[in-house]
Amino acid sequence: MSVPDWVQDAIFYQIFPDRFANGNSSNDPANVQPWGDPPNRWDYQGGDLRGIIQNFDYLLDLGVNALYLNPIFHSSANHRYHTIDYYHVDPFLGELNDFQELIDLAHRNGVRIILDAVLNHCGRGFFAFNNLLENGEHSPYKDWFHIKSFPLQAYRRGKASNYKGWWDIKDLPKFNTDNPEVREYLFGMTRFWLEHGIDGWRLDVPNEIDDDVFWSEYRALVKSINPQAYIVGEIWEVNPRWLDDEHFDGLMNYPLRDAIIDPLCNKAPFSLLLDKQYELQAAYPQENILAMFNALSSHDTKRVMTKLLGNLAKTKLAYAALFAFPGAPAIYYGDEIGLRGGLEPASRGAFPWDDSTWNHDLRDWIKQLIQLRKESEPMRRGAFEPIPMQEQKDVLLFKRTFQEQAMFVALNYSNEKRQVKLTLNELGFSSGIILRNVLDGEDFLLAESGLEISLPVFGAAWLKPQ
């Protein structure tokens, strides 16, 4: 299987383009909101590609080395999933030369960029559907969609009734991907952006195209253009169908997200995290496990700080877990400074560039985790080995091992301090070795009796042999 080598070394940063930074006010739409106003589903706030370029030093300082951009194509919505033209940058975001400048800047600094695409459906303004609305059954594009009868009722209230829409939504007509002309268009678009230098694709709702041949052809095309291109699918559950040499390299790892966060919300026992990792490892090959897209928030979820009711200790523990588990950790823009937001559109607020509003403690913590992960091959590429502890309630223990290297991880999911005692056999180390908790710099000398460490409330330790 051709899973890209670079993904297991990646730390992603997800950007919702309209809300990260406004670098060129001349392309702002007429209904632009003041930056930082409460977000809604209709108005724009003016973020654009130039804003990402102008604030690239911020991303480099944070330490990320890969960007995932929500859709940038010409669209009728601020989230840009209602695509009008897949071959053009949305004019409110800039032009193709702005995107090319961003790609060049990223690659000069060792940063990869993946784009978001919906191949299942488009917006009502898409040229083929527009022609269909005008010409009905006489349109040359009537077989591009799933039409039941004419005339199409595309603008009255209610669900799509005489054509298929995604979840029966009228403004999202579903492509007929069995049509060779549709495939040619979507595959041509895929080729176009890969040839402009992108490093992969995040695919929106790919399970809605229930066609293994389609995805096999798609993967073959992508890999023929760039064998190191990353393909990540938005699949919300554990499903082995989607990770193999006929489908994707990795998935949006929402099951891991839930397993990290839900115990901290008292919605599940802490053992869910270990159980879920067992399930993932049983379902997927190891190389795909290392290429999972692991995030605590996204444009489709509550932000992690909101989910955890603003509890900084719990949020830091959640990130310590995220960065310690197999897969590529990802930060949703603004989460690193404690940005809040409920379900969309509230999760899509503008990035506050006044650093007096930032949670610097959280940002420093995430910067530290990023740097430590970059320095640790076991954390990036290592096997996951749980350490069973019968007597320690609410404490999760495991090792990440790669060749002769190891990192021991302890996570305290309790609102009380915990004492953790481990024998040499449980640790897999010899007496006389010094283990350093790289999260706080404390050293521990291993005696014949093993190791005893104290974990603070919702505390974590990453122990590395010195």
C-alpha positions in Angstrom: 0.0 0.0 0.0 1.3 3.5 -0.9 0.6 5.3 2.4 2.7 8.5 2.3 5.7 8.4 4.6 5.5 12.0 5.6 2.0 11.8 7.2 3.2 9.9 10.3 5.6 12.8 10.9 2.9 15.5 10.3 1.3 17.9 12.8 -1.7 19.3 11.0 -3.3 22.7 11.4 -6.9 23.0 10.0 -7.9 26.4 8.7 -11.5 27.5 7.9 -10.4 30.1 5.3 -13.1 32.8 5.9 -12.2 32.9 9.6 -8.4 32.7 10.0 -7.2 36.1 8.8 -8.2 38.9 6.4 -5.2 39.8 4.4 -6.9 41.7 1.5 -10.0 43.7 2.3 -10.4 44.6 -1.4 -11.9 41.1 -2.1 -14.3 41.2 0.9 -18.0 40.6 0.0 -20.6 43.3 0.5 -22.1 41.5 3.5 -18.8 41.1 5.4 -19.2 41.2 9.1 -16.9 43.0 11.5 -14.0 40.5 12.4 -15.0 38.5 15.4 -18.7 39.0 15.3 -20.7 35.9 16.2 -20.6 33.6 13.2 -23.7 32.6 11.2 -24.4 30.4 8.2 -24.7 33.3 5.7 -22.4 36.2 6.3 -18.7 36.3 5.6 -15.9 37.7 7.8 -13.4 38.3 5.1 -10.7 35.7 5.8 -8.7 34.8 2.6 -5.6 33.2 1.3 -3.6 36.4 1.6 -4.4 36.3 5.3 -2.8 32.8 5.6 0.3 34.0 3.7 0.7 37.1 5.9 0.4 35.0 9.1 2.5 32.1 8.0 5.2 32.9 10.6 2.6 32.3 13.3 2.1 28.8 12.0 5.8 28.2 11.8 6.3 29.5 15.4 3.6 27.1 16.6 5.5 24.3 14.9 2.9 22.7 12.6 4.2 21.2 9.3 1.0 20.5 7.4 -2.2 22.5 6.7 -5.6 21.2 5.9 -7.7 23.9 4.3 -11.5 23.7 4.3 -12.8 24.2 0.7 -11.3 27.1 -1.2 -13.3 26.6 -4.5 -15.8 29.1 -5.9 -18.9 28.6 -3.9 -22.2 30.2 -2.8 -21.6 29.7 0.9 -19.1 31.0 3.5 -18.1 27.4 4.3 -17.7 26.7 0.5 -19.2 23.2 0.5 -21.8 24.5 -2.0 -19.3 24.4 -4.9 -20.0 26.4 -8.0 -16.7 25.8 -9.8 -14.1 23.3 -8.7 -11.4 24.8 -11.0 -11.4 28.3 -9.5 -10.5 29.8 -6.2 -13.4 31.6 -4.6 -13.0 35.3 -5.5 -13.7 36.3 -1.9 -10.5 34.2 -1.0 -8.3 35.5 -3.8 -7.0 34.2 -7.0 -5.1 31.2 -8.3 -1.8 33.2 -8.1 -2.5 33.8 -4.3 -2.9 30.0 -3.9 0.2 29.3 -5.8 2.1 31.8 -3.7 0.8 30.0 -0.6 1.8 26.6 -1.9 5.3 27.8 -2.7 5.7 29.5 0.7 4.6 26.4 2.5 6.9 24.0 0.5 9.9 26.3 1.0 9.3 25.9 4.8 8.7 22.2 4.7 4.9 22.5 5.2 2.5 20.4 3.2 -1.0 21.5 2.2 -4.1 19.3 1.6 -7.4 20.6 0.2 -11.0 19.7 1.0 -13.3 18.5 -1.8 -16.8 17.2 -2.0 -17.2 14.7 -4.9 -20.7 13.6 -3.9 -22.6 16.8 -4.5 -22.3 20.4 -5.6 -24.2 23.7 -5.1 -27.2 24.8 -7.2 -25.0 27.3 -8.9 -22.8 24.6 -10.5 -22.8 25.1 -14.2 -24.3 21.7 -15.1 -27.2 22.0 -12.6 -27.8 25.6 -13.6 -28.1 24.4 -17.2 -30.5 21.7 -16.1 -32.7 24.3 -14.3 -32.9 26.3 -17.5 -33.4 23.6 -20.0 -35.0 20.8 -18.1 -35.2 17.4 -19.9 -33.5 19.0 -23.0 -30.3 19.8 -21.0 -27.2 18.0 -22.0 -26.4 17.5 -18.3 -29.6 15.8 -17.2 -27.6 12.6 -16.6 -25.1 14.4 -14.4 -27.6 14.2 -11.5 -30.3 11.8 -10.2 -33.5 13.3 -11.7 -36.9 11.9 -11.0 -39.2 14.3 -12.9 -39.3 17.7 -14.5 -39.5 20.7 -13.9 -37.1 20.7 -11.0 -38.3 22.2 -7.8 -35.0 23.6 -6.6 -36.0 26.8 -4.7 -39.3 26.2 -3.0 -39.1 25.4 0.7 -38.9 21.8 1.8 -36.8 18.8 0.9 -35.6 17.8 -2.6 -38.4 15.8 -4.0 -37.9 15.2 -7.7 -34.1 15.0 -7.7 -31.6 13.6 -5.2 -29.9 16.0 -2.9 -27.4 15.3 -0.1 -29.7 14.4 2.9 -32.5 15.6 0.6 -31.2 19.2 0.8 -32.3 21.1 -2.2 -29.3 23.3 -2.5 -26.9 20.3 -2.6 -27.8 18.2 -5.7 -26.1 14.8 -5.7 -23.8 14.0 -8.6 -24.5 10.8 -10.7 -21.0 9.5 -10.4 -21.9 6.5 -12.6 -21.8 8.9 -15.5 -18.4 8.9 -17.2 -18.7 12.6 -17.9 -19.1 13.4 -14.2 -16.1 11.2 -13.4 -14.1 12.9 -16.0 -14.9 16.3 -14.5 -14.2 15.3 -10.9 -11.1 13.4 -11.8 -9.9 16.3 -14.0 -10.4 18.7 -11.1 -8.4 16.3 -8.9 -5.6 16.3 -11.4 -5.6 20.1 -11.8 -5.0 20.8 -8.1 -2.4 18.1 -7.7 -0.5 19.5 -10.6 -0.6 22.9 -8.9 1.3 21.3 -6.1 -1.1 20.3 -3.3 0.0 17.4 -1.2 -3.3 15.5 -0.9 -7.1 15.6 -0.4 -9.5 15.5 2.5 -12.7 14.0 1.0 -16.0 15.2 2.4 -18.7 12.5 3.0 -17.0 9.9 0.7 -19.3 7.2 2.1 -22.1 8.8 0.1 -20.5 7.5 -3.0 -21.1 3.9 -2.3 -18.9 2.6 -5.2 -15.7 0.8 -4.6 -14.7 1.0 -8.3 -15.1 4.8 -8.3 -12.7 5.1 -5.3 -10.3 2.6 -6.7 -10.0 4.7 -9.9 -9.8 7.9 -7.9 -6.9 6.5 -5.7 -5.1 5.2 -8.8 -5.3 8.7 -10.4 -4.1 10.5 -7.3 -1.1 8.2 -6.8 -0.2 8.3 -10.5 0.3 12.0 -10.2 1.9 12.1 -6.8 2.6 8.8 -5.1 3.2 10.7 -1.8 -0.2 12.5 -1.9 -2.3 11.9 1.2 -5.9 10.8 0.9 -8.0 11.2 4.0 -11.7 10.4 4.2 -14.4 11.9 6.4 -15.7 8.6 7.9 -17.1 9.1 11.4 -17.1 5.4 12.5 -14.7 2.5 12.6 -15.1 0.8 9.2 -12.3 -1.3 7.6 -13.8 -0.9 4.2 -12.3 2.5 3.7 -8.6 1.9 4.5 -6.8 -0.2 1.9 -5.1 0.1 -1.5 -8.4 0.7 -3.2 -9.6 3.6 -1.0 -7.9 6.0 1.5 -4.7 6.4 3.5 -6.3 7.6 6.6 -9.6 8.8 8.1 -10.8 11.7 10.2 -10.4 9.9 13.5 -13.6 11.0 15.3 -13.8 7.7 17.3 -10.5 8.5 19.0 -11.6 12.1 19.6 -14.7 10.9 21.4 -12.7 8.3 23.4 -10.3 11.1 24.6 -13.0 13.7 25.4 -16.0 11.7 26.6 -14.4 10.4 29.8 -13.4 13.9 30.7 -17.1 14.9 30.3 -18.2 12.0 32.5 -20.0 10.5 29.5 -17.9 7.3 29.4 -15.4 5.4 31.6 -11.7 6.3 31.0 -11.2 2.7 29.8 -13.1 3.7 26.6 -9.9 5.2 25.3 -8.0 2.0 25.5 -10.9 0.0 24.2 -11.3 2.2 21.2 -7.6 2.0 20.4 -7.9 -1.8 20.5 -10.8 -1.6 18.1 -8.9 0.7 15.7 -5.9 -1.5 15.7 -8.0 -4.6 15.1 -9.7 -2.9 12.2 -6.9 -1.2 10.3 -3.3 -2.0 9.2 -0.6 -0.4 11.2 0.6 1.9 8.4 -3.0 3.3 8.2 -3.2 3.7 12.0 -0.1 5.9 11.7 -1.8 8.0 9.0 -5.1 8.7 10.8 -6.1 12.4 11.1 -6.4 12.8 14.9 -8.1 16.0 16.1 -10.0 17.1 19.2 -12.2 19.6 17.2 -13.2 20.4 13.7 -15.6 22.7 11.8 -18.3 20.0 12.4 -17.9 19.7 16.2 -17.9 21.7 19.3 -14.5 23.2 20.1 -12.6 21.2 22.7 -12.4 24.0 25.2 -16.2 24.4 25.0 -16.8 20.7 25.2 -14.7 20.6 28.4 -16.4 23.7 29.9 -13.3 25.8 29.8 -11.3 23.4 32.1 -7.7 24.0 31.2 -6.3 21.0 33.0 -8.6 18.7 31.2 -7.9 20.3 27.9 -4.1 20.0 28.4 -4.6 16.3 29.3 -6.7 15.8 26.2 -3.9 17.2 24.0 -1.2 15.1 25.9 -3.3 12.1 24.9 -3.9 13.2 21.4 -0.2 13.7 20.7 0.8 10.4 22.3 -1.6 8.1 20.4 -0.7 6.7 16.9 -1.7 8.9 14.0 -1.1 12.5 12.9 -2.3 15.0 15.5 -4.3 18.0 14.2 -5.1 21.4 15.7 -8.3 23.2 14.6 -7.4 26.8 14.1 -7.8 28.8 17.3 -8.0 25.8 19.6 -4.4 26.3 20.6 -5.3 29.7 22.2 -8.5 28.5 23.8 -11.0 29.7 21.3 -14.5 28.6 22.2 -17.5 27.6 20.1 -20.4 25.2 20.1 -21.8 23.3 17.1 -21.5 25.0 13.7 -21.7 27.8 12.9 -20.5 28.7 16.4 -17.4 26.5 15.9 -16.4 28.6 13.0 -15.6 31.9 14.7 -12.9 34.4 13.6 -9.4 33.9 14.9 -8.7 36.7 17.5 -5.4 38.2 16.6 -5.2 40.4 19.8 -2.9 38.1 21.8 -4.1 39.6 25.0 -7.2 37.4 24.6 -5.1 34.2 24.1 -4.7 31.4 26.6 -0.9 31.4 26.5 -0.6 28.6 28.9 -2.5 26.3 26.5 -0.6 27.5 23.5 2.8 27.0 25.2 1.7 23.5 26.2 0.7 22.6 22.6 3.9 24.1 21.2 5.8 21.9 23.7 3.9 18.8 22.6 4.6 19.5 19.0 8.3 19.9 19.6 8.5 16.8 21.7 6.6 14.7 19.1 9.0 15.9 16.4 11.9 14.8 18.5 10.5 11.4 19.3 10.4 8.6 16.7 8.4 6.3 19.0 5.7 8.9 19.3 5.5 9.4 15.5 6.2 5.9 14.2 6.1 3.6 17.2 3.9 0.6 18.1 1.3 1.1 20.8 1.7 -1.2 23.8 -0.8 -0.8 26.6 0.3 -1.6 30.2 -2.5 -3.2 32.2 -2.9 -1.8 35.7 -5.4 -3.5 37.9 -5.1 -1.2 40.9 -4.9 2.2 39.4 -8.3 3.6 38.8 -8.6 6.3 36.1 -5.0 6.0 35.0 -4.1 4.9 31.5 -0.6 3.6 30.9 1.1 2.6 27.6 4.3 2.6 25.7 5.2 3.7 22.2 8.2 1.7 20.9 10.2 2.1 17.7 13.2 -0.1 17.1 15.3 0.3 20.3 13.6 3.5 21.4 10.6 3.9 23.7 8.4 6.5 25.4 6.3 5.6 28.4 3.0 7.5 28.8 0.8 7.9 31.8 -2.5 9.8 31.7 -4.5 10.6 34.9 -8.2 10.9 34.0 -9.1 11.4 37.7 -9.9 14.6 39.6 -7.6 13.4 42.3 -3.8 12.9 42.4 -2.7 9.4 41.6 0.4 7.4 42.7 1.5 5.0 40.0 3.8 2.1 40.9 5.4 0.0 38.1 7.7 -2.9 38.2 10.7 -3.2 35.9 8.9 -6.0 34.1 5.9 -3.8 33.5 8.1 -1.0 32.2 10.4 -3.2 30.1 13.4 -1.3 31.4 16.4 -2.2 33.6 17.3 -0.8 37.0 19.8 2.0 37.0 18.2 3.7 34.0 17.0 7.3 34.4 13.6 8.1 33.0 12.9 11.8 32.4 9.4 13.2 32.2 9.9 15.3 29.2 6.7 17.3 30.0 8.2 18.8 33.1 11.9 17.8 33.2 11.7 15.6 36.3 14.1 12.6 36.4 13.5 9.2 38.0 16.2 6.6 38.7 14.8 3.1 38.3 15.5 0.9 41.3 15.1 -2.8 41.6 11.6 -2.2 43.0 10.6 -0.3 39.8 9.2 3.2 39.5 6.8 5.3 41.5 5.5 8.6 40.2 2.9 11.0 41.3 0.4 12.3 38.7 -1.4 15.6 39.5 -5.1 16.0 38.9 -5.7 15.4 35.2 -2.0 15.2 34.8 0.2 13.5 32.3 3.8 12.1 32.1 5.8 11.2 29.0 8.8 9.2 30.3 11.9 8.8 28.1 15.0 6.8 28.9 18.1 9.0 29.3 
